[in-house]
Amino acid sequence: MVTTGSAPDFDERQFEALYHEHFGFLVAVAIQKFRVPESDAETLAHEVFLSYLKDPAHVRDLNRWLLGAICHASRYYWRVNNRLSREAAEEIERIDPSTINILESLPNQIAAREALECLSPRYQEILRLRFFEGLSVPELAARLGVKKKYAAKLLTKCLRRAETLYERKGRRRLRRR
């Protein structure tokens, strides 16, 4: 149980849902944009949530605040650790960024592929367009011929369905053992 002095009436279920919704995104930003190692990126994401938990009332736009906080935390991480020499930073720029964390991202790629296999072809296509081709929600709406709000709702529904089916698949595997 998490307790805070500044927010005694904070709803733990709300915070847990918020944490699960944004944690992966925050870690991905730290890893992909700032090249923070995964274990350190997770620690930074935890620190961002702790900072939010200390005083959630000062946050006006949560999504923007979380994004800004993880960016600042990542920059600070590199200032403090100063791990990259100028030559190393230049070398990283020459390396194909998609191969930098390939071993760390491989389990996620396998899990995503398995989750997609559980979905109907329409849901697979929607998630592929959004996450693999990088279409924004308005672009996705235009491609599907629906309104932006419905496209966002449909995208959320696809993600929830993928999560539910993937979890069921995992439970079935555990029962077989």
C-alpha positions as CSV (number, residue, x, y, z in Angstrom):
1,M,0.0,0.0,0.0
2,V,1.4,3.4,-1.0
3,T,0.7,6.3,1.3
4,T,1.6,9.9,0.8
5,G,1.5,12.8,3.2
6,S,0.3,15.3,0.6
7,A,-2.5,13.2,-1.0
8,P,-4.1,11.0,1.7
9,D,-7.3,10.6,-0.4
10,F,-5.4,9.4,-3.5
11,D,-7.2,6.5,-5.2
12,E,-4.7,3.7,-5.4
13,R,-6.7,1.9,-8.2
14,Q,-6.6,5.0,-10.2
15,F,-2.9,5.4,-9.7
16,E,-2.3,1.7,-10.5
17,A,-4.3,2.1,-13.8
18,L,-2.3,5.2,-14.6
19,Y,0.9,3.5,-13.9
20,H,0.1,0.5,-16.1
21,E,-1.1,2.8,-18.9
22,H,2.0,5.0,-19.0
23,F,5.0,3.0,-17.6
24,G,5.9,1.3,-20.8
25,F,5.7,4.5,-22.8
26,L,7.9,6.4,-20.3
27,V,10.5,3.6,-20.4
28,A,10.4,3.5,-24.2
29,V,11.0,7.2,-24.4
30,A,14.0,7.0,-22.1
31,I,15.4,4.0,-24.1
32,Q,14.7,5.1,-27.6
33,K,15.1,8.8,-27.5
34,F,17.8,9.1,-24.9
35,R,19.5,5.7,-25.1
36,V,19.2,5.1,-21.4
37,P,19.8,1.4,-20.6
38,E,16.5,-0.5,-19.9
39,S,17.1,-1.1,-16.2
40,D,18.0,2.5,-15.6
41,A,15.1,3.7,-17.8
42,E,12.7,1.7,-15.6
43,T,14.2,3.3,-12.5
44,L,13.7,6.7,-14.1
45,A,10.1,5.9,-14.9
46,H,9.5,4.8,-11.2
47,E,11.1,8.1,-10.0
48,V,8.8,10.1,-12.3
49,F,5.7,8.3,-10.9
50,L,7.0,8.9,-7.3
51,S,7.4,12.5,-8.1
52,Y,3.8,12.6,-9.4
53,L,2.5,10.7,-6.4
54,K,4.1,13.2,-4.0
55,D,2.1,16.1,-5.3
56,P,-0.4,15.2,-8.1
57,A,-2.3,18.4,-7.6
58,H,0.4,20.5,-9.2
59,V,0.0,18.6,-12.5
60,R,-2.4,20.2,-15.0
61,D,-1.9,18.1,-18.1
62,L,-0.8,14.6,-17.0
63,N,0.4,13.3,-20.4
64,R,2.6,16.3,-21.1
65,W,3.9,16.4,-17.5
66,L,4.9,12.7,-17.6
67,L,6.6,13.2,-21.0
68,G,8.4,16.2,-19.8
69,A,9.4,14.6,-16.6
70,I,10.9,11.5,-18.3
71,C,12.8,13.7,-20.7
72,H,14.2,15.8,-18.0
73,A,15.1,12.7,-15.9
74,S,16.8,11.1,-18.9
75,R,18.9,14.2,-19.6
76,Y,19.8,14.5,-15.9
77,Y,20.8,10.8,-15.9
78,W,23.3,11.4,-18.7
79,R,24.6,14.6,-17.0
80,V,25.2,12.8,-13.7
81,N,26.6,9.6,-15.2
82,N,28.5,11.3,-18.1
83,R,29.0,7.9,-19.6
84,L,29.4,9.0,-23.2
85,S,32.5,10.5,-24.3
86,R,32.3,12.7,-27.4
87,E,33.8,9.9,-29.6
88,A,31.3,7.4,-28.2
89,A,28.4,9.8,-28.8
90,E,29.5,10.2,-32.4
91,E,29.8,6.4,-32.8
92,I,26.3,5.9,-31.6
93,E,25.1,8.4,-34.2
94,R,26.7,6.3,-36.9
95,I,25.2,3.0,-35.7
96,D,21.7,2.0,-37.0
97,P,19.5,3.0,-34.0
98,S,17.2,0.1,-34.6
99,T,20.0,-2.3,-33.7
100,I,21.2,-0.6,-30.5
101,N,18.8,-2.3,-28.1
102,I,17.9,-5.3,-30.2
103,L,18.5,-7.9,-27.5
104,E,16.5,-5.9,-25.0
105,S,13.6,-5.3,-27.3
106,L,13.4,-8.8,-28.7
107,P,11.2,-10.2,-25.9
108,N,8.8,-7.3,-26.4
109,Q,8.8,-7.9,-30.2
110,I,8.0,-11.6,-29.7
111,A,5.2,-10.7,-27.2
112,A,3.7,-8.1,-29.6
113,R,3.8,-10.6,-32.4
114,E,2.0,-13.3,-30.3
115,A,-0.5,-10.7,-29.0
116,L,-1.3,-9.7,-32.6
117,E,-1.8,-13.3,-33.6
118,C,-4.6,-13.6,-31.1
119,L,-6.6,-10.8,-32.8
120,S,-9.0,-10.6,-35.7
121,P,-7.5,-9.4,-39.0
122,R,-9.2,-6.0,-38.7
123,Y,-7.8,-5.4,-35.2
124,Q,-4.4,-6.6,-36.4
125,E,-4.5,-4.1,-39.3
126,I,-5.5,-1.2,-37.0
127,L,-2.6,-1.9,-34.6
128,R,-0.2,-2.5,-37.5
129,L,-1.1,0.9,-39.0
130,R,-0.7,2.7,-35.7
131,F,2.4,1.1,-34.3
132,F,4.3,-0.3,-37.1
133,E,3.6,2.2,-39.9
134,G,3.4,5.1,-37.4
135,L,0.1,6.6,-38.4
136,S,-1.3,9.1,-36.0
137,V,-4.9,8.8,-34.8
138,P,-6.2,11.4,-37.3
139,E,-4.3,9.6,-40.2
140,L,-5.7,6.2,-38.9
141,A,-9.2,7.7,-38.9
142,A,-8.8,8.9,-42.5
143,R,-7.4,5.5,-43.6
144,L,-10.4,3.7,-41.9
145,G,-12.9,6.2,-43.1
146,V,-14.2,7.0,-39.6
147,K,-14.1,10.0,-37.2
148,K,-11.0,10.7,-35.1
149,K,-12.8,10.1,-31.8
150,Y,-14.0,6.7,-33.0
151,A,-10.6,5.8,-34.3
152,A,-9.1,6.6,-30.9
153,K,-11.8,4.5,-29.2
154,L,-11.3,1.6,-31.7
155,L,-7.5,1.7,-31.1
156,T,-8.1,1.5,-27.3
157,K,-10.4,-1.4,-27.8
158,C,-7.9,-3.2,-30.0
159,L,-5.2,-2.8,-27.4
160,R,-7.4,-4.0,-24.6
161,R,-8.5,-7.0,-26.6
162,A,-4.9,-7.8,-27.5
163,E,-3.9,-7.6,-23.8
164,T,-6.9,-9.8,-22.7
165,L,-6.3,-12.5,-25.3
166,Y,-2.5,-12.5,-24.7
167,E,-3.0,-12.9,-21.0
168,R,-5.4,-15.8,-21.6
169,K,-2.9,-17.4,-23.9
170,G,-0.2,-17.1,-21.2
171,R,-2.5,-18.7,-18.5
172,R,-3.2,-21.6,-20.9
173,R,0.5,-22.2,-21.4
174,L,1.1,-22.2,-17.6
175,R,-1.7,-24.7,-17.1
176,R,-0.2,-27.1,-19.6
177,R,3.1,-27.3,-17.6
